[in-house]
């Protein structure tokens, strides 16, 4: 058992107070980057080392499996092995599965992974039509209703009071679908994730034996991210406590960005009302970001400092100034951001140390295209819940099967893993499409990257050892680090951080989002921007675009939340921006036109092709295949995903336009000066060889 006093070394005064004050309820208001996880793990470690608590009698609860895994890893290093660190759902499911048969004489029904199929049946039963997007929106609304303890028959009234609306459906219709969903679920003898919490709460309420057992097992509780607690989770926590007050809650009201799911900062802000005499400790020393980033974060939240937000104090030396810049349109913005990232990578910054954050997923496409054109690798989402993705679970199953086959192989682990995953459709080349296909490839590619990494460090590692290492990482939720620039939304970025962070699309109508039509909704958008700013460690770049498309009406200005951060030059920069050097050098116009029909091209894929998708194609299939094989070889030589050499859309344009000289190659969408210099000679040679072959035939 470690010396308790040694566990306090290295803590700042506020963190130390969290660790040593073990009597009674405690609230920790922890600003972004202030070491809250360090504080609460040392609190638990100190209590265990001091003999105040037994590890198995502590339940630490958080909201993601990744965060729970991080808690377990840190506690193990502190000697507090045996502490239960779980998500609310994981803890509730474990308890419900154990006590439900004892209380009700039947097994807990299976948990559905998704509401979509049940909702499809429910809407069909009501003779309604619903797209996949509609079903996702309905699923979110039903989740809100259930965690808020709203029954179908009460939904219409409560939704009106809460200002809840759903495009395409009035409240009465949603209530009817909600009711049909519950009936369908019951008929199929299934429960959903919200039911897991309800079932755990029900068994603890109805069965005193179950409640006594839980309260006897757990003597102390720690709840992280307490600002994200919803009413149902708060009720379950009350049942676990059973009137006791050995509870420590940690959170940041300025990072409440999930109110649409039922989360409320009131549980954190009003904690002293519920637990009179509770101790409150504020962590305000930020160890993550430079003073320039901290100043920006405090300025954005200035109206709520001291109440709904912690005023952060910088502890790091001064860094580079935060940059603010507007652009004429979103394509110009994406192009400039990609140019800046290219320069950073050329200067030695690792792509995985860079992130581009935006408000909605739809903003990703322009940045994907711009980065691909510059041969910069990227991933389109963070590492959250990596080992719970279906394709990763399937990959682990196949790899275990390969180990059990006990086939002796002289191939490296990386080669064996690649072979196994090929059976799932994995290829070295990234798919041209987006969405689920791209997400699946990225997941499998991450597993291959781990195999490559471990093979180079441990050449003697066999497949069984690799699978064991993956299992260890899965249990600790140690997800692979992205191998490229991360493109993700502000919501998905919460809990993550990068040395260099770009906040893109920070203009009115997107930040705050146009749908934020109440004071509460606008306040949440402000908090969302705060979350984005505080993801940055060393560099922060904020940008916006006056228009969506080239030539569009440039009526959008920078977000109102940036008031106090912008001087007049920065505020007006979008209206005065000129085409970038890269665009001027390649001779491309601001608005591309179809080379077949002459119509203006707006969509990125059409701009890449240089024609409308529906216009006739003079596509040379043999040239396309030749170019693709060449691309595969170049990508392998450079250690890049194939799309970073040329995207499929650029290869298609090459196979259609068949350029004969440098000038013709420069007219191919997706080929700028850097790619002309790097690949131009080889591509022109391949095109010339194809022409000679055609002439000979």
C-alpha positions in Angstrom: 0.0 0.0 0.0 1.5 3.4 -1.0 2.3 6.0 1.6 -0.8 8.4 1.7 1.4 11.5 2.0 3.3 10.5 -1.2 0.1 10.6 -3.1 -0.3 14.2 -2.2 3.0 15.3 -3.7 2.6 17.2 -6.9 -1.0 18.3 -6.3 -1.8 22.0 -6.2 -3.5 23.5 -3.1 -7.0 23.1 -4.5 -6.4 19.5 -5.7 -4.9 18.6 -2.4 -8.0 19.9 -0.6 -10.2 17.7 -2.8 -7.9 14.7 -1.9 -7.7 15.1 1.9 -11.2 16.3 2.7 -13.0 13.0 3.0 -15.8 13.7 5.4 -19.3 14.6 4.1 -20.5 15.7 0.7 -18.2 17.6 -1.6 -18.7 19.5 -4.8 -15.7 20.2 -7.1 -16.2 23.0 -9.7 -13.5 22.1 -12.2 -12.7 24.4 -15.1 -11.4 23.0 -18.3 -7.9 21.6 -18.1 -7.6 22.1 -14.4 -6.7 18.4 -13.5 -10.1 17.2 -12.2 -9.3 13.6 -13.0 -6.0 13.9 -11.2 -7.8 15.4 -8.2 -10.5 12.8 -7.9 -8.3 9.8 -8.5 -5.9 11.0 -5.9 -8.8 11.6 -3.5 -9.8 7.9 -3.9 -6.2 6.7 -3.8 -5.5 8.7 -0.6 -8.7 7.4 1.1 -7.7 3.8 0.3 -4.1 4.3 1.3 -5.2 6.0 4.6 -7.6 3.1 5.4 -10.6 5.3 5.3 -12.2 3.3 2.4 -11.9 -0.2 1.1 -11.4 -0.2 -2.7 -14.3 -2.5 -3.4 -16.6 -0.2 -1.5 -16.1 2.8 -3.8 -18.1 3.4 -7.0 -16.8 6.0 -9.4 -19.2 6.9 -12.1 -18.7 8.8 -15.3 -20.4 9.1 -18.7 -18.2 7.3 -21.3 -16.4 4.0 -21.3 -13.2 5.8 -22.3 -13.4 8.0 -19.2 -14.2 5.0 -17.0 -11.2 3.2 -18.5 -9.0 6.2 -17.8 -10.2 6.3 -14.2 -9.4 2.6 -13.7 -5.9 2.9 -15.2 -5.0 5.9 -13.0 -6.4 4.3 -9.9 -4.4 1.1 -10.5 -1.2 3.2 -10.8 -2.1 4.8 -7.4 -2.6 1.4 -5.8 -6.4 1.6 -5.5 -7.0 -1.7 -7.3 -10.6 -3.0 -7.0 -12.4 0.4 -7.2 -15.4 0.1 -9.5 -15.2 2.7 -12.2 -18.2 2.5 -14.5 -20.6 4.5 -16.6 -24.1 5.0 -15.3 -25.4 2.5 -17.8 -22.8 -0.1 -17.1 -23.3 0.0 -13.4 -27.1 0.0 -13.8 -27.0 -3.0 -16.2 -24.8 -5.0 -13.9 -27.1 -4.4 -11.0 -30.3 -5.0 -12.9 -29.1 -8.3 -14.5 -28.2 -9.6 -11.1 -31.2 -8.5 -9.0 -34.0 -8.6 -11.6 -34.5 -12.4 -11.5 -34.4 -12.4 -7.7 -37.0 -9.6 -7.5 -39.3 -10.6 -10.4 -38.6 -14.2 -11.1 -37.5 -13.7 -14.8 -34.3 -12.7 -16.6 -33.8 -9.1 -17.6 -34.9 -8.7 -21.3 -32.1 -8.3 -23.9 -31.0 -4.7 -24.6 -31.4 -3.4 -28.1 -28.4 -1.7 -29.6 -30.5 0.8 -31.6 -34.0 2.2 -31.5 -34.2 2.6 -35.3 -35.7 -0.8 -36.3 -38.3 -0.5 -33.5 -39.2 3.0 -34.4 -39.5 2.0 -38.1 -42.1 -0.6 -37.0 -43.8 1.9 -34.7 -44.2 4.6 -37.4 -45.4 2.0 -39.9 -48.0 0.8 -37.4 -49.2 4.4 -37.2 -49.3 4.6 -41.0 -46.6 7.3 -41.1 -43.6 7.6 -43.4 -40.2 8.4 -41.9 -36.8 8.6 -43.4 -33.6 7.4 -41.6 -33.0 11.0 -40.6 -36.6 11.3 -39.2 -36.1 8.0 -37.2 -32.8 9.3 -35.7 -34.6 12.5 -34.7 -37.5 10.6 -33.2 -35.0 8.3 -31.3 -33.3 11.4 -29.8 -36.7 12.8 -28.7 -37.8 9.6 -27.1 -34.5 9.3 -25.3 -35.0 12.9 -23.9 -38.5 12.0 -22.8 -37.5 8.8 -21.0 -34.5 10.2 -19.1 -36.7 13.1 -18.1 -39.3 10.7 -16.7 -41.9 11.8 -19.3 -44.5 9.2 -20.2 -46.1 9.0 -23.7 -49.4 10.3 -22.4 -47.7 13.3 -20.9 -45.3 14.0 -23.7 -47.3 16.6 -25.6 -47.9 18.8 -22.5 -44.3 18.6 -21.2 -42.8 19.1 -24.6 -44.7 22.3 -25.1 -43.6 23.5 -21.6 -40.0 22.7 -22.4 -40.1 24.2 -25.9 -39.3 20.9 -27.6 -40.2 20.7 -31.3 -39.4 18.2 -34.0 -39.4 19.1 -37.7 -42.2 17.4 -39.6 -44.1 16.1 -36.5 -46.3 17.8 -34.1 -46.2 16.9 -30.4 -49.3 14.7 -30.5 -47.9 12.7 -33.4 -44.6 12.2 -31.5 -46.5 11.1 -28.5 -48.3 8.5 -30.6 -45.1 7.2 -32.1 -43.5 7.1 -28.6 -46.4 5.0 -27.3 -46.3 2.7 -30.4 -42.5 2.4 -29.9 -43.0 1.3 -26.3 -45.7 -1.2 -27.3 -43.5 -2.6 -30.1 -40.5 -3.0 -27.7 -42.6 -4.7 -25.1 -44.1 -7.1 -27.7 -40.6 -8.1 -28.8 -39.5 -8.5 -25.2 -36.7 -6.0 -25.5 -35.5 -3.0 -23.5 -33.4 0.0 -24.6 -30.6 1.9 -22.9 -32.9 4.2 -21.0 -34.9 1.2 -19.8 -31.6 -0.1 -18.2 -31.6 2.9 -15.9 -35.3 2.5 -15.3 -35.0 -1.2 -14.5 -32.2 -0.7 -12.1 -34.2 2.1 -10.3 -37.3 -0.1 -10.2 -35.6 -3.1 -8.6 -33.9 -0.9 -6.0 -37.2 0.8 -5.3 -39.3 -2.4 -5.1 -36.9 -4.8 -3.5 -35.4 -3.8 -0.2 -33.0 -6.7 -0.2 -31.5 -5.5 -3.5 -31.3 -1.9 -2.2 -29.7 -3.0 1.1 -27.2 -5.1 -0.8 -26.1 -2.2 -3.0 -25.8 0.2 -0.1 -23.8 -2.3 1.9 -21.4 -2.9 -1.0 -20.8 0.8 -1.8 -20.0 3.1 1.0 -18.7 6.1 -1.1 -19.5 7.5 -4.5 -17.6 9.8 -6.9 -19.5 11.2 -10.0 -17.5 12.8 -12.7 -19.0 15.3 -15.3 -21.9 15.9 -12.9 -23.1 18.8 -15.1 -24.3 16.1 -17.6 -26.5 14.2 -15.2 -30.1 13.8 -16.3 -33.1 13.4 -14.0 -33.2 9.6 -14.3 -29.5 9.3 -13.5 -30.0 11.6 -10.5 -32.8 9.5 -9.3 -30.7 6.3 -9.6 -27.9 8.0 -7.7 -30.3 8.9 -4.9 -31.3 5.2 -4.6 -27.7 4.1 -4.4 -27.0 6.6 -1.6 -30.1 5.7 0.3 -30.0 8.9 2.4 -26.3 8.9 3.0 -24.0 11.8 1.9 -20.6 10.3 1.3 -20.6 11.7 -2.2 -18.1 13.7 -4.2 -19.4 15.3 -7.5 -17.1 17.0 -10.1 -18.2 19.1 -13.0 -18.0 22.3 -15.0 -21.2 24.2 -15.6 -19.6 25.9 -18.5 -19.3 22.6 -20.3 -23.0 21.7 -20.2 -23.6 21.1 -23.9 -26.0 18.1 -23.8 -29.2 19.7 -22.5 -31.0 18.3 -25.6 -30.5 14.8 -24.0 -31.9 15.9 -20.6 -28.7 17.0 -19.0 -28.9 20.0 -16.6 -26.2 21.9 -14.7 -28.8 22.5 -11.9 -27.8 19.2 -10.2 -24.2 20.6 -9.9 -25.1 24.3 -9.2 -27.8 23.4 -6.6 -25.8 20.6 -4.9 -25.4 22.6 -1.7 -29.2 23.0 -1.4 -29.6 19.2 -1.5 -26.6 18.6 0.8 -26.5 21.4 3.3 -23.0 21.9 4.7 -21.4 20.4 1.5 -17.8 21.5 0.9 -17.1 23.3 -2.4 -13.7 23.4 -4.0 -12.9 25.3 -7.2 -10.2 24.1 -9.5 -9.2 27.1 -11.7 -5.5 26.6 -12.5 -5.4 25.5 -16.1 -2.5 23.3 -17.0 -3.5 22.6 -20.6 -3.5 25.8 -22.6 -1.4 28.9 -23.1 -2.4 32.2 -21.5 -3.6 33.4 -24.9 -6.1 30.5 -25.2 -7.2 31.0 -21.6 -7.9 34.7 -22.2 -10.1 33.8 -25.2 -12.0 31.2 -23.1 -12.6 33.6 -20.2 -13.7 36.4 -22.6 -16.2 34.2 -24.3 -17.7 33.2 -20.9 -17.3 36.6 -19.2 -21.0 37.1 -18.5 -21.1 33.8 -16.5 -17.8 33.9 -14.7 -18.2 33.3 -11.0 -21.7 31.8 -11.5 -22.1 29.4 -14.3 -18.4 29.3 -15.2 -15.0 29.1 -13.5 -12.6 31.9 -14.3 -9.5 30.0 -15.5 -6.0 31.0 -14.4 -3.2 30.2 -16.8 -0.1 28.4 -15.4 1.9 28.0 -18.7 4.3 30.5 -20.2 3.0 32.8 -22.9 2.5 31.3 -26.3 1.5 32.4 -29.8 -1.5 34.8 -30.2 -4.8 33.3 -31.1 -5.6 34.0 -34.8 -9.0 35.2 -36.0 -9.7 35.3 -39.7 -12.7 35.6 -42.0 -13.0 34.3 -45.6 -15.2 35.0 -48.6 -16.6 31.5 -48.7 -16.4 28.1 -47.1 -14.2 26.7 -49.8 -11.7 29.5 -49.4 -11.8 28.9 -45.6 -11.1 25.2 -46.0 -8.3 25.8 -48.5 -6.6 28.3 -46.2 -6.9 26.0 -43.2 -5.5 23.1 -45.2 -2.6 25.3 -46.3 -1.8 26.2 -42.7 -2.0 22.5 -41.7 0.4 21.6 -44.6 2.9 24.2 -43.4 2.6 23.0 -39.8 3.2 19.4 -40.9 6.2 20.5 -43.0 7.6 22.2 -40.0 7.4 19.0 -37.9 4.0 19.0 -36.3 2.5 15.5 -36.3 -0.9 15.4 -38.1 -2.5 13.6 -35.1 -1.6 16.7 -33.0 -4.0 18.8 -35.1 -7.8 19.0 -35.1 -10.3 20.9 -37.1 -13.6 21.4 -35.1 -16.9 22.6 -36.5 -20.5 22.9 -35.4 -22.2 20.2 -37.6 -21.0 17.1 -39.5 -22.0 18.6 -42.8 -19.1 21.1 -42.5 -16.6 18.3 -42.7 -16.7 17.7 -46.5 -14.8 20.8 -47.7 -12.0 20.2 -45.2 -11.8 16.5 -46.2 -11.4 17.5 -49.9 -8.8 20.3 -49.1 -6.7 18.0 -46.9 -6.8 15.2 -49.4 -5.7 17.5 -52.2 -2.6 18.3 -50.2 -1.8 14.7 -49.3 -2.5 15.3 -45.6 -4.0 12.2 -43.8 -7.1 12.8 -41.7 -9.7 10.9 -39.7 -13.4 12.0 -39.5 -14.2 11.5 -35.8 -12.5 11.1 -32.5 -11.5 7.9 -30.7 -14.6 7.8 -28.4 -15.9 4.3 -27.7 -13.5 2.8 -30.2 -13.6 -0.7 -28.9 -17.4 -0.7 -28.9 -17.7 -0.1 -32.6 -19.3 -3.2 -34.3 -16.5 -3.5 -36.8 -13.8 -3.4 -34.1 -15.6 -6.1 -32.1 -15.9 -8.2 -35.2 -12.2 -7.7 -36.0 -11.3 -8.8 -32.5 -13.4 -12.0 -32.9 -11.8 -12.9 -36.2 -8.3 -12.3 -34.8 -9.1 -14.5 -31.8 -10.3 -17.1 -34.2 -7.0 -16.9 -36.1 -5.1 -17.5 -32.9 -7.2 -20.5 -32.0 -6.6 -22.0 -35.4 -2.9 -22.2 -34.3 -1.6 -21.9 -37.8 2.2 -21.3 -37.7 3.2 -18.3 -39.8 6.5 -16.7 -40.6 4.7 -13.5 -41.5 4.9 -10.5 -39.2 2.0 -9.6 -36.9 1.2 -6.7 -39.2 1.0 -8.9 -42.2 -1.2 -11.5 -40.4 -3.5 -8.8 -39.1 -3.9 -7.3 -42.6 -4.7 -10.7 -44.0 -7.4 -11.4 -41.3 -9.0 -8.0 -41.7 -9.0 -8.3 -45.5 -11.8 -10.9 -45.0 -13.9 -8.0 -43.6 -13.3 -6.0 -46.8 -10.4 -3.9 -45.4 -8.0 -2.6 -48.1 -4.9 -0.4 -47.9 -6.7 2.2 -50.0 -9.3 4.4 -48.2 -12.7 4.3 -49.8 -13.8 7.3 -51.9 -17.1 7.6 -50.1 -18.0 9.1 -46.8 -20.3 8.1 -44.0 -20.5 4.5 -42.5 -18.2 3.0 -45.2 -15.5 5.5 -44.4 -16.0 5.2 -40.6 -15.7 1.4 -40.9 -12.5 1.6 -42.9 -11.0 4.1 -40.4 -11.7 1.7 -37.5 -10.0 -1.3 -39.2 -7.1 0.9 -40.4 -6.6 1.9 -36.8 -6.2 -1.8 -35.8 -3.7 -2.3 -38.6 -1.8 0.8 -37.5 -1.5 -0.7 -34.0 -0.2 -3.9 -35.5 2.4 -1.9 -37.6 3.5 0.0 -34.5 3.8 -3.0 -32.3 5.6 -5.0 -35.0 8.3 -2.3 -35.3 8.8 -2.1 -31.6 8.5 -5.8 -30.8 9.6 -7.8 -33.8 9.1 -11.1 -32.0 5.5 -10.4 -31.0 3.1 -13.2 -32.3 -0.6 -12.9 -33.1 -1.7 -14.2 -29.7 0.4 -11.5 -28.0 -1.1 -8.9 -30.3 -4.7 -10.0 -29.5 -3.9 -10.0 -25.8 -2.6 -6.4 -26.1 -5.7 -5.3 -27.9 -7.8 -6.9 -25.2 -5.8 -5.1 -22.5 -6.4 -1.8 -24.4 -10.1 -2.6 -24.8 -10.5 -3.2 -21.0 -8.7 0.1 -20.3 -10.5 1.9 -23.2 -7.1 2.8 -24.5 -8.2 3.6 -28.1 -5.6 4.0 -30.9 -4.5 7.6 -31.5 -5.7 9.0 -34.8 -3.0 8.7 -37.5 -4.1 12.0 -39.2 -5.7 15.3 -38.6 -8.9 14.9 -36.6 -12.0 16.4 -38.2 -14.9 16.3 -35.8 -17.7 18.3 -34.3 -17.5 20.5 -31.2 -19.8 18.1 -29.3 -17.6 15.1 -30.1 -14.5 16.9 -29.2 -15.5 17.3 -25.5 -13.0 15.6 -23.3 -10.3 15.6 -25.9 -7.4 18.0 -26.6 -4.8 18.8 -29.3 -1.7 21.0 -29.5 -3.1 22.8 -32.5 -6.8 23.4 -32.8 -8.8 25.1 -35.7 -12.3 26.2 -35.0 -13.9 26.6 -38.4 -17.2 28.0 -39.5 -17.6 30.2 -36.5 -20.1 32.6 -38.1 -23.6 33.7 -37.3 -26.2 31.2 -38.2 -23.8 28.3 -37.4 -22.3 29.6 -34.1 -24.8 30.0 -32.6 -26.8 27.6 -34.8 -29.8 29.2 -36.4 -32.1 26.9 -34.5 -31.0 28.3 -31.2 -34.1 30.6 -30.8 -34.3 30.9 -27.0 -32.0 32.5 -24.4 -31.2 29.1 -22.9 -30.3 27.6 -26.3 -28.0 30.6 -27.2 -26.3 30.2 -23.8 -25.6 26.5 -24.6 -24.1 27.5 -27.9 -21.8 29.9 -26.1 -20.7 27.0 -23.8 -20.1 24.8 -26.9 -17.7 27.4 -28.3 -16.0 27.5 -24.9 -15.5 23.8 -25.0 -14.0 24.1 -28.5 -11.6 26.9 -27.4 -10.4 24.9 -24.4 -9.5 21.9 -26.5 -6.4 23.8 -27.7 -3.1 23.5 -25.9 -0.5 25.5 -27.9 -2.2 27.1 -30.9 -5.8 28.2 -31.6 -7.0 29.4 -34.9 -10.6 30.7 -35.3 -12.2 31.3 -38.7 -15.5 32.0 -40.4 -16.9 32.4 -43.9 -19.0 35.2 -45.2 -20.8 33.0 -47.8 -21.3 29.2 -48.2 -20.3 29.0 -51.8 -17.9 30.9 -54.1 -19.8 33.9 -55.6 -22.5 33.7 -52.9 -23.9 36.6 -51.0 -21.3 37.3 -48.3 -23.8 38.4 -45.6 -22.4 36.3 -42.7 -20.3 37.9 -40.0 -18.3 36.3 -37.2 -20.1 34.8 -34.2 -21.5 37.3 -31.7 -19.6 35.2 -29.1 -16.3 36.6 -30.4 -17.2 40.1 -29.4 -14.4 41.4 -27.2 -11.9 39.2 -29.1 -11.9 40.8 -32.5 -10.5 44.1 -33.6 -12.0 45.9 -36.6 -9.5 44.5 -39.0 -10.2 40.9 -38.0 -14.0 41.5 -38.0 -14.0 42.8 -41.5 -11.5 40.3 -42.9 -14.1 38.0 -44.5 -15.5 40.8 -46.7 -12.0 41.9 -47.9 -10.4 38.5 -48.4 -9.0 37.7 -51.9 -8.5 34.4 -53.6 -5.6 32.4 -52.1 -2.3 32.2 -53.9 -2.9 28.5 -54.5 -6.1 29.2 -56.3 -4.7 32.1 -58.3 -1.6 30.1 -59.3 -3.7 27.2 -60.7 -5.7 29.6 -62.8 -9.0 28.3 -61.4 -12.0 30.6 -61.2 -13.9 31.2 -58.0 -16.9 29.5 -59.5 -16.2 26.3 -61.5 -18.4 25.5 -64.5 -19.2 22.1 -66.0 -17.0 21.4 -69.0 -19.9 19.6 -70.7 -23.0 21.9 -70.2 -21.5 25.0 -68.7 -23.6 25.1 -65.5 -22.0 26.5 -62.3 -20.6 23.7 -60.1 -21.3 24.1 -56.4 -21.0 20.6 -54.8 -17.4 19.5 -54.0 -17.6 16.3 -55.9 -18.8 18.0 -59.1 -16.1 20.6 -58.7 -13.6 17.8 -58.5 -14.9 16.1 -61.6 -15.2 19.3 -63.5 -18.6 18.4 -64.7 -22.1 17.8 -63.4 -22.6 14.2 -62.1 -25.4 13.7 -64.6 -23.5 15.0 -67.6 -22.0 12.4 -70.1 -18.6 11.1 -69.2 -15.7 10.4 -71.6 -14.2 8.1 -69.0 -11.2 6.0 -70.0 -11.6 2.9 -67.7 -8.2 1.5 -68.6 -6.4 4.8 -67.8 -8.3 5.0 -64.5 -7.1 1.6 -63.5 -3.6 2.4 -64.5 -3.7 5.6 -62.5 -5.2 3.8 -59.5 -2.4 1.1 -59.5 0.2 3.9 -59.8 -1.5 5.7 -56.9 -1.4 2.6 -54.7 2.4 2.3 -55.3 3.1 5.9 -54.5 1.0 5.8 -51.4 2.9 2.7 -50.2 6.3 4.4 -50.9 5.2 7.6 -49.0 3.4 5.8 -46.2 0.2 7.7 -46.8 -3.4 6.6 -47.4 -4.0 6.5 -51.2 -6.5 9.3 -51.1 -3.8 11.7 -50.0 -2.0 11.2 -53.3 -5.2 11.7 -55.4 -8.8 11.2 -54.5 -10.9 8.9 -56.7 -12.7 12.0 -58.0 -9.4 13.4 -59.2 -8.5 10.1 -60.9 -11.8 10.1 -62.6 -11.3 13.6 -63.9 -7.8 12.6 -65.2 -9.3 9.6 -66.9 -11.9 11.9 -68.6 -9.7 14.8 -69.5 -6.5 12.9 -70.4 -4.2 15.9 -70.2 -1.3 16.1 -72.6 0.9 18.7 -71.0 1.4 20.6 -67.7 -1.1 23.3 -68.6 -3.8 20.6 -69.3 -2.9 18.8 -66.0 -3.2 22.1 -64.1 -6.8 22.4 -65.3 -7.8 19.1 -63.7 -9.8 19.9 -60.5 -7.9 18.7 -57.4 -4.4 19.3 -58.8 -2.6 22.3 -57.5 1.0 23.4 -57.8 2.3 21.1 -55.1 0.9 18.1 -56.8 2.0 19.3 -60.2 5.6 19.5 -58.9 5.4 16.2 -57.1 3.4 13.9 -59.4 3.0 15.8 -62.7 5.7 14.1 -64.7 4.6 10.6 -63.8 0.9 11.3 -64.4 1.6 12.8 -67.8 3.8 9.8 -68.7 1.0 7.4 -67.8 -1.5 9.4 -69.9 0.9 9.5 -72.8 1.5 5.8 -72.6 -2.2 5.2 -72.6 -2.6 7.4 -75.7 0.1 5.4 -77.5 -1.5 2.2 -76.6 -4.9 3.4 -77.9 -3.3 4.6 -81.2 -1.5 1.3 -81.7 -4.8 -0.6 -81.3 
